[in-house]
Amino acid sequence: MMRAYKFLLHPTARQEAALKAMLCDHCSLYNGALQERRDAYRHTSKTSIKYGDQSAQLKEIRSFDPERQGRWSFSSQQATLRRLDKAFQAFFRRVKAGQAPGYPRFKGVGHFDTVTFPKDGDGCRWDSTPHDRQTRVRLQGVGHIRVHQHRPVRGRVKTISAKREGRRWYVVLVCDEVPTEPLPATGSVVGIDMGTVHFFTDSGGVHKQNPRFLASMAVELTAAQQHLSTFPKRTRRRTKKHRAAVRKVAKLYAKVRRQRLDHHHKTALALVQEHDVIGHEKLNTAGMTKTPAPKPANDGAFLPNGAVAKAGLNKSILDAGWGQFLAILANKAESAGRRVIAVDARNTSRACPLAVGGCGHVAKENRVTQAKFECVQCGFVENADTVGALNVLHRAGLALCAEA
């Protein structure tokens, strides 16, 4: 199996300046390649330029600009051109599917934060000083950078990426041939129902608290964003105070993101350690958080469409981070030899649960309130989230029986 490792870097002042220059030059290469594609297609010949055409120009570009483009790894520059090519492939795919196209855009220096080295040993080297107790990674043009390696790396290092997050620098390793670490069987099977009031409720009726990290940081974020709004949005050069305000907002959001990620990892690990099979709803988070379509009236005005109430629900769903949590859960389960089964989410909170002797009747009226379930046919009463988890468990059990 494959696994990614992310470690904090401790570059010197000179190395940090080199890292910033590397991002700046790769950003310039990305934008230049994008401009070439735009100009070629706008020409009367409607020429379409591919990755191979632009990759073949790299040798000439490096020899023409040895002080900037010529000092960085050739393979990392190819990876940047592949990144642009993938953006165009996704654009054409969306056009064919009839979706919003989203033409690839130019990247600002502050929004281009990752440089990838496709192969360990080609312009980069993980653990470049094995004789030293301190782990280091070597990047061409930067040098041997000190790494805070907080856990061992297993498998074979395949790709190495240098990533900037605010004022911090990280190295991201993608490893393949990582051995699995199966956990002893527990004989336990559980279903979970994701929510916003509770992070999730399992089929045993246990509620996992929703920490609401974004809501808990709302006061500080509001103050920081209000201060940032006092500066002009479009300006050629930001002042020192303007840059400090931008960093403040970014720092708060980064803290929320790290808190949420830590919570997801710990919660997923606890589930994997306690249960052999975990069932959950197959959720389309992007569709669930979509803004309601406007409702035009005959007089040219618009009718109420519930957008304000939906915005609050969307914010709660995104703050919970269901998609990220379920992806982490699947990865940890694969590593531990557990099973994660995604089941159809339709009517899980409206069906009387057969798993505990219910009648299986499905009706909208069964959901009396957001928290209470009462079957109109057999009178079964239970917490609505627990009912959803029980129905998920039942459907996961049926999926296991079908596979047997």
MARVOFI-210114 format. One record per residue (C-alpha): residue in one letter; z, y, x. Coordinates in steps of 0.05 Angstrom, whole numbers, plus 32768, in hexadecimal, padded with zeros to 4 digits. Last residue first. Layout:
AZYX ...
REM end
This chain:
A801B7EE47E74 E7FF67F277E71 A7FFB7F2C7E25 C80467F1D7E29 L804F7F567E5B A80297F867E2E L80547F717DF2 G80937F7F7E1A A80797FC47E2C R806C7FD07DE2 H80B47FBC7DD0 L80D17FE77E09 V80A980237DF3 N80C280187DAB L810980167DC4 A80FF80567DED G80E4807B7DB0 V811E80637D86 T814E807C7DBC D812C80C07DB9 A813380C37D6D N817E80B17D6E E818A807A7D3C V818B806A7CF2 F8169802E7CD0 G8163803B7C85 C813180037C77 Q80F6802A7C5A V810480747C68 C811880637CB0 E814980977CCB F813F80B67D10 K816880F27D26 A815E811F7D63 Q8122814A7D52 T813281447D08 V812481117CD1 R80F180E97CF9 N80E580B07CC7 E80BE80E27C9C K808280DD7CCB A807C80947CB9 V807680517CDC H809C80157CC1 G80AD7FE27CF7 C80E57FC37CCF G811D7FCB7D01 G81417F917D21 V81527FAF7D64 A810F7FA67D88 L80E97FB17D46 P80F47FFC7D4C C80E480257D0D A80A6804B7D21 R80A580977D24 S80BD80A47D6B T808B80747D8C N8056808B7D5B R801F80907D8F A8037808C7DD8 D800B80517DEC V802E802B7E24 A803480377E70 I80527FFA7E93 V807880007ED5 R80857FBE7EF9 R80B27FB67F36 G80A07F9C7F7C A80C97FD27F9E S808D7FF87FBC E80677FF47F7A A80A3800C7F54 K80AC80477F83 N8064805C7F79 A806680557F2D L80A6807D7F28 I808A80B47F53 A804D80B97F26 L807A80B97EE8 F80A480F17F04 Q8069811D7F17 G804A81167ED2 W808C81237EAE G809B81647ED2 A80D7817A7EA9 D80C681C47EB5 L807E81B57E9D I809881987E5C S80C981D27E51 K809382077E5F N806381E57E2F L809981E47DF9 G80A5822F7E02 A805B823D7E01 K805282147DC2 A808382417D9C V805A827F7DB1 A8017825D7DA4 G802882497D5D N7FE282577D43 P7FEE82957D19 L7FAC82AE7CFC F7F7D82DB7D23 A7F5B831B7D0F G7F1083257D02 D7F17832C7CB7 N7F0582E37CAA A7F3E82C87CD5 P7F3882AA7D1B K7F6882717D2D P7F7282707D79 A7F75822C7D9C P7FBB82157DB0 T7FCB82187DFB K7FCA81D37E1B T800E81B77E31 M800681747E0E G7FBE816C7E27 A7FD281767E70 T800F81487E67 N7FE6810E7E4D L801F80DC7E47 K801C80907E4A E806180817E30 H8091805B7E5D G80A480137E6C I80CD7FFE7EA8 V80D07FB57EBF D80FF7F9A7EF5 H81377FCC7EE7 E81737FE97F0C Q81567FFB7F50 V811580167F33 L813A80427F01 A8168805E7F37 L812D806C7F65 A810880917F2E T814480BE7F21 K814D80CE7F6B H810480DD7F77 H80FE81077F38 H813C81307F48 D8124813E7F8F L80E081557F74 R810081837F41 Q812D81A37F75 R80F381AC7FA5 R80C881CD7F70 V810081FB7F5A K810C82107FA2 A80C2821D7FAC Y80C182487F6D L80FA82727F89 K80DA82797FCE A8097828D7FAF V80B882C57F87 K80DE82DF7FC4 R80A082D97FF1 V807883057FC2 A80B083397FC1 A80B48339800D R806983448012 H806D83807FE4 K80A7839D800B K80808398804C T804383B9802C R800783928015 R7FC283A4802D R7F8183A68005 T7FA383AB7FC3 R7F9B838A7F80 K7FDA83787F5B P7FFD83BB7F68 F804883B67F74 T807B83BE7F3B S806A83787F23 L808E835A7F60 H80D083777F49 Q80C7835A7F04 Q80B583177F24 A80F583167F4E A812283297F13 T810282F67EE6 L810682C07F1B E815082CD7F27 V816082CA7EDD A8133828D7ED0 M814F82617F08 S817582337ED8 A813882317EAA L810B821A7EE4 F813D81E37EF8 R814481C77EB2 P817681907EC8 N816181607E8F Q819B812E7E88 K818980E57E82 H819D80CA7E3E V81B480827E37 G81A280617DF5 G8195801C7E13 S814A80267E09 D814B80607E3B T814C80AA7E2B F812780DB7E59 F812F81217E75 H815981317E38 V8149816E7E0E T8103816D7E2B G80F081247E20 M80D680E57E40 D80E480A37E1C I80F880697E49 G80F1801E7E40 V811A7FEC7E67 V81167FA57E81 S814F7F877EAB G814C7F437ECE T81697F627F0D A81387F477F40 P81467F577F89 L81207F927FA5 P80DC7F8B7FC6 E80CE7FB78003 T80827FBD8007 P80607FC3804B V80398003805A E7FF27FEF806D D7FDC80378063 C7FFE80778078 V7FF180BF8062 L801A80EF808D V802B81358076 V8044816780AA Y806A81A38090 W807081ED809F R80A0821C807D R809782668070 G807A825C802B E80608215802A R802F82098063 K801081C5806D A7FF781A080AB S7FD5815F8097 I7FD2811C80BB T7FA780E180A5 K7FAC809580B0 V7FF0808780CE R7FF9803C80CD G8033801E80A7 R807B803780A5 V8095807B80B9 P80E1807E80C2 R810A80B3809E H812380FA80AB Q80ED810C80DE H80F9815680EC V80BA81618115 R80B1818B8155 I806A81A28160 H8041818B819D G800781BC81A4 V7FE281EC8177 G7F9881E9818A Q7F9381A0817A L7FD081888154 R8006815E8175 V803F8143814B R8085813E8168 T80C181118160 Q80FE8122818B R811980E681B3 D80E180F081E6 H80B980B78204 P808F80B381C4 T807680FB81CE S803980FF81A0 D805E80DF8166 W802180EC8139 R7FE38102815F C7FAF8135814A G7F678149815A D7F4F81028150 G7F8B80D68161 D7FA280CC8119 K7F6480D280EE P7F4F810180B6 F7F73813F80D0 T7F82816B8094 V7F9081B68092 T7FB981D18058 D7FCF82168040 F7F93823B8027 H7FB082687FF1 G7FCD829E801E V7F8C82A48045 G7F6682AF8004 K7F3982777FEE F7EF582837FCF R7EE982617F8D P7ECA82207F77 Y7EAB82257F31 G7EDB82127EFA P7EAC81EC7ECB A7ED481EC7E8A Q7EC381A87E6E G7E80818E7E54 A7E86814D7E7B K7E48815D7EA4 V7E6581A17EB8 R7EA881827EC8 R7E8781507EF8 F7E5E81887F18 F7E9E81AF7F27 A7EC381717F40 Q7E8A81647F71 F7E8C81AC7F86 A7ED781A97F96 K7ECC81677FBA D7E9881897FE6 L7EC981C17FF7 R7EFE818F800D R7EC8816A8034 L7EBB81AB805A T7F0581B0806B A7F0681678081 Q7ECB817680B0 Q7EF381AF80CD S7F2D817E80D9 S7EFC814E80FB F7EE48184812C S7F2B81968140 W7F3781DF814D R7F26820C8189 G7EDC82158178 Q7EE782368136 R7F0E82708155 E7F028280819E P7EC5825281A3 D7E9D8278816E F7E538268817B S7E6282248199 R7E8E8211815E I7E5A8229812B E7E228202814D K7E4B81C2814D L7E6081CE8105 Q7E1A81D580EA A7E11818A80DE S7E4F818B80B1 Q7E2D81BE8085 D7DF081938077 G7E188153806F Y7E468174803C K7E0C8186800E I7DE381C58003 S7DBA81CC7FC3 T7D7E81FB7FC8 K7D6C82207F89 S7D2982367FA9 T7D2F827B7F8A H7D7082857FB0 R7DB182857F88 Y7DBC823C7F9C A7DB8824C7FE6 D7DE582897FE0 R7E1C82637FBB R7E1B82297FEC E7E1E82578028 Q7E57827E8008 L7E7F823E7FFF A7E73822A8048 G7E8C826F805E N7EC9826A8031 Y7EDD8226804D L7ED0823B8096 S7EF9827B808C C7F328252806E H7F2E822380AA D7F33826080D7 C7F6F827D80B2 L7F94823A80AF M7F8B823080FA A7FA182778108 K7FE0826C80E0 L7FEE822C8106 A7FE282508149 A801482868136 E804682508123 Q803A822F8166 R8049826F818C A8089827C8165 T809F82348170 P80918200813A H80C881DA8115 L80A281AE80E4 L80C0818F80A5 F80A981488095 K8080812B805B Y806F80E18058 A803880C5802D R8031807B801A M7FF980498014 M800080008000 
REM end
